[in-house]
Amino acid sequence: MKIININPGLLPIPPNGWGAIEKIIWDYHQEMLNIGLRSEIRYTDEVQYDDSCVVHVHVANLANILHERGIPYIFTIHDHHAYLYGKDSELFKENLKAIENSVFSLSPCKYLVPYFGSKKLRYFSHAVNTDIFTFNKRQRHKDLKLLCVANNGYAYDQSIDRKGFKIAIQAAKTLGLPITIAGPRNNDNFFKTLEPELNNYTGLTKLYDLDEKWLTHLYNENDAFLHFSELEAGHPNLTLLEAMASGLPVIGTFEEDTYNGMAVCKRDLDEAIAAIKNVDANYDKFRAEALATAKTNSYKNRVHELVGLYSEYRERIFGNKLIECYSNCEKVVKESKNTILINFPQGPKVEILGPINKKHKIKFIDINKNQIVYETTIGNNMWASASIKYFCNWKIEVYEMVGDNWERLVHTHLYNAEGKDVKVILDTESVGDLIAFIGSVEEFRKQHKCKMHCIVFSKPMRELFVKSYPHINFLAANPSDDAYYATYNIGYFEEWKDRLITNPKRLSLPHIASQILGFGNKEFKPVLKYDKPSPSNKKYVCIFTQSTAQSKYWNNEQGWKTVIKHLNKKGYEVWCIDRYSSFGTNSKMNYIPPGAIDKTGDYSLEARMQQIHNAEFCVGLSSGLSWLAWGVNKPVILISGFTEEFNEFENPYRVINKNVCHGCWNDINCKFDKGDWMWCPRNKDFECTKKIYPQDVIDVINKII
C-alpha cells in the first residue's frame, strides 16, 4: 500500500511557521515511514494513480480536482469557514461536493458531521507528536502562568477575536496572573482593536512567529493553557493537544461538556475565572488527565487507526463494500420548507418564500463595525431590507421565532461577491463624472473577483470603456436588479443619505465612487485604451475654455489671451479643442480666446485623446476635457475657483485664489441651480476666477516647462 497525501500548495511542508494542515500532513507522513509504509507527499498534478495507492486530500478544491481526474480519495475537512459562512455559501457547497464524491471523509470535530449531513463523513480527531511536545516534569509556579497559542481572526477579518484572547486577558488581569499570547504577526490586527487597559496590562506578554523549538520551550515555561475559541474545525485542535502533551491543563471552550485534562467552560468571563480557579485547586489531577489524553491521541497510536481506515478505503474501491454502499442507499423525502433568498439590490434584502407560516427575525450586521444596522421581524412571503445602499461588509442572520420569547438561528449569510454577477449603474452622462467613477468599478471587480456588469448611458463613453476594460460587461440599458447578487448606483446625489457616508459636496468625484463601493476615500485612476497617434512634429499645448455654467469659466478677461501669448513666446502652439468655439446664453456668450488655433468641433473622444496625447501639457477648467486629459496621463493645469481643490483629481498643478470668495460648489449651504447660467450664490460676480490672474497660471506653467 502506498499512501499519497496531497500537498495544498500554500505553505512549505514541513511548515517553517504557522500551517496546521501542512503540519498534520508532515507528522502523519513521518509516522507512516516509521512503521514501514510507503508514504509520499505530492501535488495533484503529480499523482500517478494505480491500484496500490491510497490518496488522502485535505483541501476541498483539490479533492474536486481529483474527482474530475477520476482519482478516488479520502477527504479530511479542516475549514471552519464552511460552517461560519453557512450552507448557502459557495465554500460549504464546495466542501460538501468534496465529501459526497469521496470514498469517505473525515472531520476532526464532531459537530461538522451532522452539519454536513453526509453518510460519508465521520469523526477522526487530531493527533499530537509526543516526541516533540513532551513534559519535562517541572513543578508548577505558585501563581499560575497562563498561555494562549493561536492564530486569531477569520480569513475575511483577522481583527475578530475568534480565539478569545480578550476573555483570556480579562481573566488574567482580574486574577492578577501573568499571561503570554503567542502566534503569527497578524495577531496584531486584533491587538490594535483591544481596549488600552487590556492591551497595556503589565502582566501581558506578546510573542510572534515562534518556530517549533521555541514553542516547545514556551509550553514548558507555563502552567495552564487558555482556549476560549468561538469556532474550530478541530476538537481538540492542534495547540490544545500540544499543550496537554507538554503537561498543561487546558481551560476553555469545547464542543462537548467534558474532556479529560480540560476545564470546559463557556466563552464567558465569570465562567473562565471559575474554571481557572478550579484548575488551580485541582492542578495535579488536571495535569495527569492532560498527559493521558495526549498519549491516547499521539501520532504513534492514531497512525494505526488511520492505516485501518486506509485499508477500508481499498476495500470500498475493490470489494463488495462499495456495492453495498450504493445498494443500501436510503430514499430521501424532502419536506416542504420555506426558502430564504438573500441579495443586495441597492441594499441588503432578505425574502422568505414558502408555505410554512413562521415568523423570522432578520438582523443586518455591518461586520467591520460589529454593529447591527437594522433588525426586524417578518413572516413567510415577506421581505425586509436595510436602507443603506452603499457597500457594507454585510452579515445577515435569520432567526426562526419559536413562541414569543425564543429564537433560533437558522441561516447566516456573509457578503461574498466572488464569481457572482454584480451590477453598477453610473447614473450620469457627464464625461468627467464617468471618468472619475470607472476606476473604482474596476477595482471592485478585481478585489471581489465578481462578474461585473456596468450601466453606462453615454454611448461614446460606453464605447471607450468597452475598449479599456475587457473584463467588464458594459450595458446601455438598466435591467432589473433581480438577476444580480448586488447592485450599486453611483452618482452625484443631492439626496445623499444612505447612498453615501459623506455629503458629496465634501468629496472629490473619484471619492464618491470609491466610498459607495466600500473603499473609503481613495482615488483609482482610470486606464483608458485608445490608438496612440504618431508623434507630432509640432510642439503644442491643448486648452479647454468652455463649460456648462458661467461659474465654471475663467472669468478674467485678460486671462486666456495673456497665457496664450506667453506660450507662443515659449515656442508652443495653443490648440483649443473645445466642442464649441462659442458657448453660453444671450446674457453671456463665451468665445474661443484670441491667438488659439481653432481645433473645435464635434470630434470623437478617440480623436480628442490623440490630440491630448501628443500635447506637451493641457490648461483647462473643472470640466470633462480636463478629466479626459487626466485619464490620458497628461499634466493638466486646472483653473477653478467655484470648486475647492479637493473636488477634482489629485493634481499638483491646481490654480485657485483662496483670498477671495471661492468654493461655493462644495458649500453645503449653496444649492446649485442648473437652470441659472449666471449662478453665483454669494453674489460676488464670479470673483473666484476673475481674481485668478494670468500670472498665477503662468507661474504654474513655468513649473512644467
N, C-alpha and C positions, 0 to 999 in steps of 0.2 A: 504494500500500500504506500502510495506517495501522496503526501499532504501538500497542497499548494495554497498558501494564504495570499490573497490579493492585496498588493500594495496600493493604498489610497492615493498615493502620488502627491500629497500635500506637504509632508514633512519627511525628513530622513528617517530610516529605520536602521538601528535604534535611534530614537529621538535624542537630540542633544539639549533638549529643554522640555517644555510642555508639549504633550502629544499623547493623549490617553490611548487612542486606538493603535497608534504605532507602537506604544509600549506593550499593549496586550499581544499584538501580533508577534513582537520580538520575543517576549518571555515564553509564550507557548512554543514558538519555533525552537528556541534553545532547549526547552524541556523535551520536545519531541526528539531532537537529536540525541539528548542524554539517554533516552530509553531505547535508542537504536532504530528509530523510524527515519524514513526519508522525508525531509521537510524542506520546502523551498518557499521563497517569497518572490512573487512575480507580478508584473503589471498585466492588465487584462489582455493586451495585445501580444504578450509573450506566452500565454497559456497554450500549450500543445496538449489537448485533452486526449486521454486514452482510458481503457478500462481499469487501469491501475490507480487512477487519480481520484483524490477527494479534494474538491475545490471549496474553499471557505472564504467568503467575502464579507466585508464589514461596512460597506457604504452602499446605499440603495441604488444610486445611478449606475454604479459599476456592476451591481447584481443584474440590473436590467440590460446592460450591455452584454453580459454573459448569456442571458436568456436569448437575446437576439442572435447570438452566435451558436445557439443550440447546446451550450455547455451547462450541465446540471450543477447545482451549487447548494451549499448551506449558507444561509444569511444570518448574521447577528446584527440586530438593530441597536445602535448606540445613541441615536439622535433624539434628545428630549424635545427639540423644536417641533417634531412631528405631533407631539401631544400639545405643546404650547399653542401652535398655530391653528389647531382644531381640525376636524375631519373634512372640512371643505377646502382645506389648504392643498396646494399642489404638492407640498412636502409630504403630508400624510398620504396622499394618493400614490406618490412615488414609492414610499416605503411599503404601503400595502401591496402594491404591484410586485415589489421585490419579494415580499413574503409569500404571496399566492403562487408565484412562479418558481419558488424554491422547492427542493426536495423536502426540506423542513427548515424552520428558522428558530433562532434563539433570542431571548431577551434577558439581559442581566437584572431586570426588575420585574416584579410580578404584575404591577398594575397595567403594564402595556399589553399583557396577554389578553385580558377581556376587552381592553380598549380597542385593539385592532379586530378582535372577534374572529380570528382565523384559526382553524383547526391545525394549521401547520406551525403555529407559533407556540413555543414552550419556554419555561423559565430555566435559565442556566446562569448561576451567579458568577461574578468576577472572582479572580484569584489574586494571590499575592506572592511575590518572590521572597520566601523566608531565608534565602541565602544572602540576600542583600539587606533586607529590612529585618533586623534582629534586635533582641532585647539584651542590653548589656548588664542586666542585674543591678542597676543603680537603685539607690534609695530615693524616695520622693522628697521634694522640698517641703518644708514646713508649711509655707503658703504656696498653694498650687500655682505652678507656672502653666498658663493656658496657651494653646496653639491653634491657629487656623492655617490650613494649607489649601489654596483653591484658586481657580481662575474664575473671577466673578463676572457677572453680567450675562447678557444674551448676545446672539450674533447681531441682532439689529440695534442693540444699545448696551455697551459694556459698562455704562454707569449704573445700571439697575442692580440692586443688591440681591441677586439670586441666591448667593451663598450665605446670607445672614450675617455679614460682618458687623453690621450696626448693632444687632442684638448682642453679639459676642462682646463688642467693646463696651456697650452699656452695662452688661452683666459684670464684666471685669472691673469696670470703674466703680460700680455700686459696691462690689465686694472688696475693692482695694487690692485687686490681684494683677500681676503683670500679664500681658498678653502679647504674643507675636503673631503677625499675619504675614504669611509668605505666599508668593505667587508670581505670575508674569508681570511685566511692567505695565500692562494695560489695566491692572487693578487701580492705577492712579485715576482712571476715569471715574471710579466710584469715590475715591477719597476726595476728589475735587468737589463732590456734591455733599459730603458729610459735614454735619454741623461742627463748627470750630471747637466747641468744648469737648467733643469726642475725638476729633481728628488730632487735637493737641494734647490729649490725655497723656500725662507723663509716663504712665505705665505701658504705653503702646509702642511696639517696635515693628517697623515695616521692612520686609526683606523682599528682594526681587531677583527673579531669573536664577535661582539656585540650581546647580547641577545635582545629580543623584547622590554624589558623595556628601555634599553639604546638607542635602535633605535628610539623609540618614542620621547625620550628626545632630541636626535640628530636632528630629523626633526624640532622640535620646537625651536632649537637654531640657525637655519639658515634661509635664506630668499628666496633662489631660488634653484631649483633642475636642474642639468645638466644631459642630457641623449643623448649622441651622438653615440648611438649604430648603428652598421652596419647590425646587424641581430638579430631579436627577433622572438619568437614564440607566442608573446602576444602583441597586440596593442589595448589598453595600456597594459604595463606589470605591475607586482605587485608593484614594488617600485615606479613607476610613480604615480599610484593611491594612494599609501600610502602617498607620498609627498603631493599630492593635498588635501587629507583628512586632512593633518596637516597644510594646508594653504600656501603651497609653490607653486608659479607658476613654470611651467616646461619649460625648454629651450632645444631643441634638435630635433632629427630625429623622423619621424613618417611615417606610410605607406600612409597617406593622407596628403593633403596640409595644412589642418587646423584641430585643435582640441581645444575645449574650455578649457581655462586655460593654454594653451601651446603656446609658440612662436616656431612654427615649422620652422626648417631650415635644410639645407644640412650639411653633415659632412665636413665642410669647415671652416677654422679658421676665415676668414673675415665675413662669414655669422653668425658664432657663436657669434662673438663680437657684430655685429649689433643686433642680437636677444637679447643678454644680455642688451644692451643699450635700446632696445625697452621695455623690461620688467621693467627696472629701471625707465623709463619715465612714464610708464602706470601701475604702480605696483598694485594699488587698483583694477583696472579693471581685471587684470590677476588673482589676488588672489580670487576675488569674483567668477570668472568663474571656477577656480580650485575647490573651495569648492562645487559649484553647480554640477560639473562633478562627484566629489567623492560621493556626496549624491545620484545621479542617479544610480551610479554603486555600491552602498553599498550592502552588503550581504542581508540586510533586504528587499531590493527591488528585487534584482536579484533572490533570492531564490524562489519567487512566479513564476517568468518566468521559472525557472528550473523545478518546480513542474508541470507546464503546459506541458513542454517537456516530463516529465516522464509519464504524462497521455497519451500523443501521443504515447509513446513507447508501452504502454499496448494496446492501440487501434490497433496499427500496427500489434501486435502479434496476438491478439484475434479477430480483427474485419475485416471489408471489406477493410480497407485501405491497408492492406498488399497484398490482392489480386489485388487491383487496381494498386499498385506499380509495380507488375510484369506484369500485362496485358497491361499496358501503356508504357512499355519499348520501346525506340526507337531502330531501326536497325542502327547500326554504320557502315559506309562505310569508310574503311581506304584508304587514298590517297597514291599514290606511293611516296616514300621518300627515301633519302639516309640513309644508315646505318653507324654509327660511331663505329669502332672497336678499342679497346684500350687494349694493353697488354704490357708486359715488357720482350721481348725475348733478354736478354743481353742488356738492354737499353729500354727506353720508346718508344713505337711505336703507331702511330695513322694511321688508314687506313679508307678512305672514300669510301664506295662501294654503287653503285646505279645508277639510270638512270638520276638523276637531275643534270644538268650541272651548278654547282655553285662553286665559289672559297671559300676556307676556310682558315682562318689564324689559325695556331696552335702555342700555347705557352707552352713550357715545363718549369715548375717553380719548383725550389728547395724551398720547404716550410720552411725548417729550416733556410736557408739563406735569405729567402724572395727575391729571385733573379731569373730573367728569364735567364735560362741557354741557351735556343735556341728558336728561333721562325722563322717560315717560312710560306709560302702560297702554298696550293696545291688545285687541283681540284678533282672532283669525280673520283673514281677508281685509286687513287694515295695514296701513304703513305709517312709518314715523321717519322724520328727518331732522337733523340739526341744521341750523340756519347758516353756519359758516360755509362759504363757497370756495375759499382759497384752500390750498393744500395743507392738510394736517397729517401727522403720522398717527392715523386713527387706530384705535382698538374698539371693537364693538362687542358688547356682551349681551346675550339674550337669555333671560331667565324665565322659566316656567313658573307661573304663580299657582301655588297649591294652598287653597284656603285664603284667608285674609292676611295672614302674618308670616307665611313661609314661602320662600322662593328657591328654585334650584337652577343652577347654571346649566343650560343645555347647549349653548353654542357660543364660541368665541371666534371672532374674525379679526385678523391683523391685516392692515392695508399692505397689499403686495401686488404691484402692477406688472411684475416680471412676466413677459410672454403674453400679456393681455392687451386688449385694444383700449387705447386712451385717446380721447378727442380734446383738442384745444381749439377754441374759437378765438381768432384775432379780430376783435369787434371794432374794426376801424378800416378805412381805406386810405389813411394818410401814409405817405411813403416813409416819413420819419418814424412814426409810431411803429409801423410794421418792421422796419429795420432794427429798431430798438428792442422789439419783443422777441424776434425769432431766435436769437442766441439762447435765451432761456428755455425755449421749447426744445431745441436740440439737446441741451444739457439734461433736461428732464428725461428725454428718450434714452440717453446714454446711461444716466445714473440708475434709472429704474428698469432698464432693459425691456421696455414695453414696445408694443406695436403702435407707433404714433400716427394719428390722423389729425391734420391741421386744416382748419377752415380759413381760407383767405379769399375775401370777396373781390379784391382788386385783381383783375386779370393780368396786367403787366407784372405786378409784384408776385403773383402766384407762379407765373412762368419763370421768373427769376429764381424763386425759391425751389421750384421743381429741379432746376438745373444745379442748384447749390447744395441741396440736401436730399440725396437719393434715397435715404433710409426713412424719410417721412412721406406719408401719403397725403398729398395736398388736394383739397376739395373746394369746389366753387360754391356749393350749397351746403346748408347745415342740416344733416339728417337727424333723426330722433336720437335722444340720449340713450334710449333703451338698449341699443346694440353695443354699448361701450361700458367697460368696467368703471371708468372715471371720465368726467368731463370738466374742463376748466374754461372760463371765459375771461379773456384778457382785454382790458380797455381802460380808457381814462374816464372813470365813472364818477359823476357828481354825487350820486347816492352810493357811497363807497363802503359803508359799514357792513360787515360780514363778507364783503368782497375782497377787502384788503385789511391789513393790520393798521396801516398808517394812512392818513389823508393823502391822496395822490398829489395834492398841491405841494406837499413837503417831500416828495420823492422825485428822483430823476426818472425819465421814461424807462430806461433799462431796469431800474429797481422796481417799477410797478410790476413788470412781468416776473422778475425773479422772486418778488415777495408773494405773488399769487401762486407760484409754482413751488414754494417752500424752500427757497434758497436764501431767504433774508434779503439784505440789500447788497447784492452782488451784480456786477456788470459782466455780461457774457457777450463779447464782441462777435458779430456775425462773420461767417466765412462765405463770401459771395463769389460765385463762379461766373466768369464771362470770358469771351475770347479776347485774349490780350492783343492789343494792336502792335504794329511795328513801331519801333522808336521814332519819335518825331525829330525832324531836323530843325525845329524851332523851339526856342525857349519861351514858354508862356505860363501864365497864371490864369486859373479859372475863377470868375467871380459869380456870386449868386445874390442878386439885389432885390428880387421880387418876393412877396409873401402874400398872406391871406388876411391880414389886418394891418392897419397903419401903425399900430403899436409895435409890430414886429420889424418894421423897416428901420434902416439907419437914417434918421430924420435930420441929420446935419447936412445942410445944403452944399457945403464945400467938401463933404466927406469923400465921396467916391471919386470925384474928378481930381482931387488932390492926391489921393492914393494912386490913381492910375498914372498920373504924371510922374510920381516917384518911381513906380515900377518901370515905366517906359525909360526913364533916365538910367535905370539899372540894367537895361537891355532886355526886358521882358515884354512880350506882347500880353495884352489883357483880353481874355475871351469871356464875354458874357454869355452864359449858356442857360439862362432862364428860358422857360417855355414861351413867355410873352415878352415882347420888347417894351410894352406899356401895360400897366395894370392898375386898377383902383376903382374909384367911383367918380360921379360928377363933382363931388365936393373935393376930391383929392385924387389926382392921377399921378402915377409914378412912371418915369421914362428911363430907358437904358442910359447909363451915365455917358457923358461925352468922353471920347478917347478910347472907349471899349470897342473891340471888334465884335460885331453882331453875329453871334452864333445861336441866337434864339430860334425857337421853332418847336414843332411837335415831333421831336425825335424819340426814338425808343430808349428805354433805360439802358440797354446794352451800349448804344451809341454814346450816351452821356457818360457811362462808366469808362468807356475807352478814352473819351476826351479828358476825363479827370485823371485816368491812369498816366497819361503822358505829360500832364501838367507838373510843374515844379512844386506847387502847393496851391491851396484854394483860400479864398476870402469870402465869407458868406454870413448869413443870418441864422437865426434859430428856425430853420426850415428844412424841407425834405432833401434838397440837394446837399446841404451840409452833412446830413446823416448818411447820404449815399457816398459822399467822399470819405467819411469815417469808415464805412464798410469796405471801401476800396483801399484802405490803409494809406490815405493821402493826408498830409498835415492840413488842418483847417483852422484858419484864424476866424474865430466866430465872434461876431459883433452882436451883442444883445443887452438891452437894459431892462426890458419888461419882464425877463426871467432872471431868477437867481442863478449863480454859477453852477449849482448842483443840478439844475434842471436837465441839462443835456448830458452828453457822454463826458467821461473824464478827458480833460483837454488842457495841455499846458499853454495853449495859445488863445485863451478866452479873453475878450476885451469887454470891460464893464466900468462904469463910473459909479462907485458906491457913495460918492459925496453928494449925490442928488437923489431925487425920487427914483426908485427902481424896485423891481421885483414884484410888481402887482399881480402878475400871473400866478405866483406862488404864495400870495397872501390869502389866507383862508377867509378873510373878510371882503375880498374883492371877487365878485362873481362875473365871469366873462360873458359878455353879450355878443354872440357871434353875428347877430343881425345889425350891430352898430359898427360900421367900418372904422369910425373915429373913436372907438372905445378907449378912454383914458380915465379910469375910475377915480383917480385922485385929482383930476382936472389940472394937471401940470403941463399940458400942451406938449406931451412927449419929450419932456426934458431929459428923460432917462437915456435917450440916444442923441438928442440934439446936442447934449453936452458930453458926448463921446467925440473927441476932436480928432481930426486927421492924424495929428502927430501921435496920438495914443495908438492908433493902428499901425502907423509907420514904425514905431518903436518895436512892436511885436514882429512886424515883417523883417526888420533888420536882425532879429534873433535867428530867423530861419536862413536868410541869405548870407 
